[in-house]
Amino acid sequence: MDSVENGLSSHETVEQDVTLPLPDAFLDFLEENGLDPSIYSMANSTPRYIRLKPGCEDELTEIEAELKCELKKVVWLPGFFAIPPHIQIAGSKSYQLGKIYGMDAASGAAVLALNVLSGDHVLDLCAAPGGANSERSTDRLLEWTSKRTWKDRRRASKARNGTDLVTSDPELIFYGRHSGVVGLCRNQLFRRVDDNEPSTSGYDKVLVDAECTHDGSIKHIQKYEFWGWKTLQRRVLDAERTDNLLNLQLQLLTNGFRLLRVGGSLVYSTCSLTVVQNEGVVEQFLSRNPSAELQQIDIADDWPCRSGRIPKTLRFDPTTSQTSGLFIAKIFKLAT
């Protein structure tokens, strides 16, 4: 097992990049957002990343033998390893037993940016396609369970098929009876509060990994070659959906910040490369929230990323980072 600073070592032979036959509508989307189409030719040279379950460090040799490849340690991201992009892990015993997880290194960086400490009260606030909370049938939020009703499974299936539009309501993911929201009614949780009202309680850390157009996920866009480019048109390029998405992103960020305690930190991230879904949303949010302040991510000094268009924000991309695209902004809550 070797250690590498940024995915695969430079001398390693990788598959030759292949240029996708991107449709004109998507090329127009990229041009409108100032994005270079050439990044979508890097799918076969960008490593795949896995996260090793803590406690499984002694099983690395066994996992390498099963996957038939070397796991290269990502030195700037604890617990993460780079593997060649063509390696599939879903059918492996290691994956099925929960010893490894498929997760892009940039996504891992967003979590690491939160700097979660022992005893922290953390909220993961996100929105899934379809936007339906599993407890929407009742006004009172119950403890999370992995058991879903037939209606919930049906709704999720429709969302995967793209037949449901993203709604403007955020989805809360909470993991136990002490998470701070179990037992509350929805109107209590989402009630509008005065911007000047002091927050004396709340979460120590909040992660808002917002639903987006996913244009920064090169492998995700690559799948539309098989799913059909009309599906891309419906899911990504539809103007009405994009407008709804920007509203959803701002609402997610606003709600997450409201649930954050004074002195707490929030990380906002998306896997879009566009400015409007990242810096645009953050700037709009900051202009409306005087108690919000962008925070320097000190741990990122050694990360293979670049600065966003707003100081203290970060961007990952295939060219700079050898990862999928990701935007990260860390926001601190001041006392007002």
C-alpha positions as CSV (number, residue, x, y, z in Angstrom):
1,M,0.0,0.0,0.0
2,D,1.5,3.3,-1.1
3,S,0.7,6.8,0.1
4,V,-0.1,9.5,-2.5
5,E,-0.9,13.1,-2.0
6,N,-3.6,13.3,-4.7
7,G,-5.2,10.1,-5.9
8,L,-3.1,8.0,-8.2
9,S,0.6,8.7,-8.7
10,S,1.6,10.6,-11.8
11,H,3.7,7.7,-13.2
12,E,0.8,5.2,-13.1
13,T,-0.7,4.3,-16.4
14,V,-4.4,5.1,-16.7
15,E,-7.0,4.5,-19.4
16,Q,-7.0,7.0,-22.2
17,D,-9.5,9.8,-21.7
18,V,-12.6,9.5,-23.8
19,T,-14.6,12.6,-24.9
20,L,-18.3,12.2,-24.4
21,P,-20.6,13.2,-27.2
22,L,-22.2,15.9,-25.1
23,P,-25.5,17.2,-26.5
24,D,-25.8,20.8,-27.7
25,A,-28.2,21.7,-24.9
26,F,-25.7,20.7,-22.2
27,L,-22.9,22.4,-24.1
28,D,-25.1,25.6,-24.0
29,F,-25.5,25.1,-20.3
30,L,-21.8,24.8,-19.8
31,E,-21.1,27.9,-21.9
32,E,-23.8,30.0,-20.0
33,N,-22.0,29.0,-16.7
34,G,-18.5,29.6,-18.0
35,L,-17.5,25.9,-17.7
36,D,-15.0,24.1,-19.8
37,P,-16.5,21.0,-21.5
38,S,-13.0,19.3,-21.6
39,I,-13.4,18.3,-17.9
40,Y,-15.8,15.6,-19.0
41,S,-13.1,13.8,-20.9
42,M,-11.3,13.1,-17.6
43,A,-13.6,10.4,-16.3
44,N,-11.2,7.6,-17.1
45,S,-8.2,9.3,-15.6
46,T,-9.8,10.5,-12.3
47,P,-9.3,8.0,-9.5
48,R,-12.2,6.4,-7.7
49,Y,-12.2,6.8,-3.9
50,I,-13.2,4.6,-1.1
51,R,-13.5,5.1,2.6
52,L,-12.3,2.3,5.0
53,K,-14.5,1.6,7.9
54,P,-12.6,2.4,11.2
55,G,-11.3,-0.8,12.7
56,C,-10.7,-2.5,9.4
57,E,-7.1,-1.2,8.9
58,D,-5.7,-4.7,9.5
59,E,-7.7,-6.1,6.6
60,L,-6.2,-3.9,3.8
61,T,-4.2,-6.7,2.3
62,E,-7.3,-8.9,2.1
63,I,-9.4,-6.1,0.6
64,E,-6.7,-5.4,-2.0
65,A,-6.6,-9.1,-3.0
66,E,-10.4,-9.1,-3.4
67,L,-10.6,-5.9,-5.5
68,K,-7.4,-7.0,-7.4
69,C,-5.9,-3.5,-7.1
70,E,-3.7,-1.5,-4.7
71,L,-5.3,0.8,-2.3
72,K,-3.4,4.1,-2.3
73,K,-3.7,6.1,0.9
74,V,-4.9,9.7,0.4
75,V,-2.5,11.4,2.8
76,W,-4.6,14.6,3.2
77,L,-7.8,12.8,4.0
78,P,-7.8,10.2,6.8
79,G,-9.4,6.9,6.1
80,F,-9.6,7.4,2.3
81,F,-7.9,5.4,-0.4
82,A,-7.7,5.9,-4.2
83,I,-8.3,3.0,-6.6
84,P,-8.2,2.9,-10.4
85,P,-11.4,4.3,-12.0
86,H,-12.5,1.1,-13.6
87,I,-12.7,-0.9,-10.4
88,Q,-16.2,-1.8,-9.3
89,I,-16.8,-2.4,-5.6
90,A,-20.6,-3.0,-5.2
91,G,-20.2,-6.8,-5.8
92,S,-17.3,-7.2,-3.4
93,K,-17.7,-8.9,-0.1
94,S,-15.8,-6.1,1.6
95,Y,-18.4,-3.6,0.4
96,Q,-21.4,-5.8,1.2
97,L,-20.0,-6.3,4.8
98,G,-19.6,-2.6,5.2
99,K,-15.8,-2.6,5.4
100,I,-15.5,-0.1,2.5
101,Y,-17.7,2.7,1.2
102,G,-17.6,4.4,-2.2
103,M,-17.2,8.1,-1.5
104,D,-15.4,10.8,-3.5
105,A,-12.5,12.4,-1.7
106,A,-14.0,15.9,-2.2
107,S,-17.2,14.8,-0.4
108,G,-15.1,13.5,2.4
109,A,-13.4,16.9,2.6
110,A,-16.7,18.6,3.1
111,V,-17.4,16.5,6.2
112,L,-13.8,17.0,7.5
113,A,-14.2,20.8,7.1
114,L,-16.9,20.7,9.8
115,N,-14.2,19.6,12.3
116,V,-16.7,17.4,14.3
117,L,-15.5,16.9,17.9
118,S,-16.5,14.2,20.4
119,G,-19.8,15.2,22.0
120,D,-20.8,17.6,19.1
121,H,-24.5,17.7,18.3
122,V,-24.5,17.4,14.5
123,L,-27.3,17.9,11.9
124,D,-27.1,16.5,8.4
125,L,-29.6,18.6,6.4
126,C,-30.1,17.6,2.8
127,A,-32.7,17.4,0.0
128,A,-33.3,14.3,-2.1
129,P,-34.9,14.2,-5.6
130,G,-38.6,14.2,-4.9
131,G,-38.0,16.0,-1.6
132,A,-40.5,13.9,0.3
133,N,-39.7,13.3,4.0
134,S,-40.4,9.8,5.1
135,E,-42.6,11.2,8.0
136,R,-44.6,13.6,5.8
137,S,-47.8,11.6,6.6
138,T,-47.7,12.9,10.2
139,D,-47.0,16.4,11.5
140,R,-44.9,15.1,14.3
141,L,-41.4,14.0,13.6
142,L,-40.6,10.5,14.7
143,E,-37.4,8.6,15.5
144,W,-35.6,7.6,12.3
145,T,-36.1,4.0,11.1
146,S,-34.7,2.0,8.2
147,K,-38.2,0.4,7.7
148,R,-40.1,2.3,5.0
149,T,-43.7,1.9,4.0
150,W,-44.8,0.8,0.6
151,K,-45.8,4.4,-0.2
152,D,-42.4,5.7,0.7
153,R,-40.7,3.1,-1.4
154,R,-43.0,3.9,-4.3
155,R,-42.2,7.6,-3.9
156,A,-38.5,6.9,-3.9
157,S,-38.9,4.8,-7.1
158,K,-40.7,7.7,-8.9
159,A,-38.0,10.1,-7.8
160,R,-35.3,7.8,-9.3
161,N,-37.2,7.7,-12.5
162,G,-37.4,11.5,-12.6
163,T,-41.2,11.6,-12.5
164,D,-41.3,13.7,-9.3
165,L,-40.2,17.3,-9.3
166,V,-38.0,18.6,-6.5
167,T,-40.1,20.4,-4.0
168,S,-39.1,23.4,-2.0
169,D,-39.4,21.7,1.4
170,P,-36.1,20.5,2.9
171,E,-35.7,17.0,4.1
172,L,-34.3,16.5,7.6
173,I,-32.3,13.4,8.4
174,F,-32.1,12.8,12.1
175,Y,-30.6,9.7,13.6
176,G,-32.0,9.2,17.1
177,R,-34.2,10.3,19.9
178,H,-31.6,12.8,21.2
179,S,-31.1,14.5,17.8
180,G,-33.1,17.5,18.9
181,V,-36.0,17.3,16.4
182,V,-37.7,14.0,17.4
183,G,-41.1,14.8,18.9
184,L,-41.4,18.3,17.5
185,C,-44.2,19.2,15.1
186,R,-43.2,20.4,11.6
187,N,-44.7,23.9,12.2
188,Q,-42.5,24.2,15.3
189,L,-39.4,23.2,13.4
190,F,-39.9,25.3,10.3
191,R,-41.6,28.3,12.0
192,R,-40.3,31.7,10.9
193,V,-38.3,33.5,13.5
194,D,-37.2,37.1,13.8
195,D,-33.7,37.6,12.4
196,N,-32.8,39.4,15.6
197,E,-34.0,36.6,17.9
198,P,-31.0,35.2,19.8
199,S,-30.3,31.5,19.4
200,T,-29.5,30.1,22.8
201,S,-29.6,26.4,21.7
202,G,-29.2,24.4,18.6
203,Y,-26.8,22.1,16.8
204,D,-23.0,22.5,17.3
205,K,-22.4,21.6,13.6
206,V,-24.6,21.5,10.5
207,L,-23.9,20.0,7.1
208,V,-25.9,21.3,4.2
209,D,-24.9,19.1,1.3
210,A,-27.5,20.5,-1.0
211,E,-29.3,19.0,-4.0
212,C,-27.9,20.4,-7.2
213,T,-27.5,19.8,-10.9
214,H,-24.6,17.4,-10.3
215,D,-22.7,18.8,-13.3
216,G,-19.5,18.5,-11.3
217,S,-19.8,14.8,-10.9
218,I,-18.1,13.7,-14.1
219,K,-19.1,10.0,-13.7
220,H,-22.7,11.0,-13.0
221,I,-22.9,13.0,-16.3
222,Q,-21.2,10.1,-18.1
223,K,-24.1,7.9,-17.1
224,Y,-26.5,9.9,-19.2
225,E,-24.9,8.5,-22.3
226,F,-26.7,5.3,-21.3
227,W,-29.7,6.8,-19.5
228,G,-30.4,9.0,-22.5
229,W,-29.6,12.7,-23.0
230,K,-33.3,13.6,-22.8
231,T,-33.2,12.5,-19.2
232,L,-30.4,15.0,-18.7
233,Q,-32.6,17.7,-20.3
234,R,-35.4,16.9,-17.9
235,R,-33.4,16.5,-14.7
236,V,-30.6,19.1,-15.1
237,L,-31.4,21.6,-17.9
238,D,-35.1,22.3,-17.4
239,A,-35.3,26.1,-16.6
240,E,-38.2,25.7,-14.1
241,R,-36.4,23.0,-12.2
242,T,-33.2,25.1,-12.0
243,D,-35.2,28.0,-10.6
244,N,-36.8,25.7,-8.0
245,L,-33.4,24.3,-7.2
246,L,-31.9,27.7,-6.4
247,N,-34.8,28.4,-4.1
248,L,-34.4,25.0,-2.4
249,Q,-30.6,25.5,-1.9
250,L,-31.2,28.9,-0.3
251,Q,-34.0,27.5,1.9
252,L,-31.8,24.6,3.0
253,L,-29.0,26.9,3.9
254,T,-31.3,29.3,5.8
255,N,-33.0,26.5,7.7
256,G,-29.7,24.9,8.6
257,F,-28.3,28.1,9.9
258,R,-31.4,28.8,12.0
259,L,-31.0,25.4,13.7
260,L,-27.4,26.2,14.4
261,R,-26.4,27.5,17.9
262,V,-24.5,30.7,18.3
263,G,-20.8,29.9,18.0
264,G,-21.5,26.9,15.9
265,S,-20.3,26.2,12.3
266,L,-22.2,25.2,9.2
267,V,-20.7,23.7,5.9
268,Y,-22.6,24.3,2.7
269,S,-21.6,22.2,-0.3
270,T,-22.8,21.1,-3.7
271,C,-21.2,19.0,-6.5
272,S,-22.1,21.6,-9.1
273,L,-19.4,23.7,-10.8
274,T,-21.7,26.6,-11.5
275,V,-21.3,29.9,-9.7
276,V,-25.0,30.5,-9.3
277,Q,-25.6,27.4,-7.2
278,N,-22.5,28.1,-5.0
279,E,-21.1,31.6,-4.5
280,G,-24.4,33.0,-5.7
281,V,-26.4,31.2,-3.1
282,V,-23.9,32.0,-0.3
283,E,-23.7,35.7,-1.2
284,Q,-27.5,35.9,-1.2
285,F,-27.7,34.2,2.2
286,L,-25.0,36.4,3.7
287,S,-26.8,39.5,2.6
288,R,-29.9,38.4,4.5
289,N,-28.2,37.1,7.7
290,P,-26.0,39.6,9.6
291,S,-25.1,37.0,12.2
292,A,-23.5,34.8,9.5
293,E,-19.8,35.0,8.7
294,L,-17.6,33.0,6.4
295,Q,-15.0,31.0,8.3
296,Q,-11.5,30.1,7.1
297,I,-11.1,26.3,6.7
298,D,-7.6,26.0,8.3
299,I,-7.4,22.3,7.8
300,A,-7.6,22.8,4.1
301,D,-4.1,24.3,3.8
302,D,-2.7,21.0,2.4
303,W,-5.8,20.0,0.4
304,P,-5.5,19.8,-3.5
305,C,-8.1,22.5,-4.1
306,R,-8.4,26.1,-5.2
307,S,-10.1,29.2,-3.8
308,G,-13.7,29.9,-4.8
309,R,-14.8,33.3,-6.2
310,I,-15.5,34.4,-2.6
311,P,-12.6,34.5,-0.1
312,K,-12.5,31.5,2.3
313,T,-14.5,29.2,0.0
314,L,-13.0,26.2,-1.7
315,R,-13.4,24.4,-5.0
316,F,-12.4,20.9,-6.0
317,D,-12.4,19.8,-9.7
318,P,-10.9,17.0,-11.8
319,T,-8.1,19.2,-13.1
320,T,-7.0,20.7,-9.8
321,S,-7.8,17.9,-7.4
322,Q,-8.2,14.6,-9.4
323,T,-11.7,14.4,-7.7
324,S,-15.2,15.2,-8.7
325,G,-16.2,18.8,-8.6
326,L,-17.3,20.2,-5.2
327,F,-17.8,23.6,-3.7
328,I,-17.4,24.2,0.1
329,A,-18.2,27.2,2.2
330,K,-18.0,27.2,6.0
331,I,-20.1,29.6,7.9
332,F,-19.9,30.7,11.6
333,K,-22.8,32.0,13.6
334,L,-22.2,35.2,15.5
335,A,-24.0,36.5,18.5
336,T,-26.1,39.5,17.6
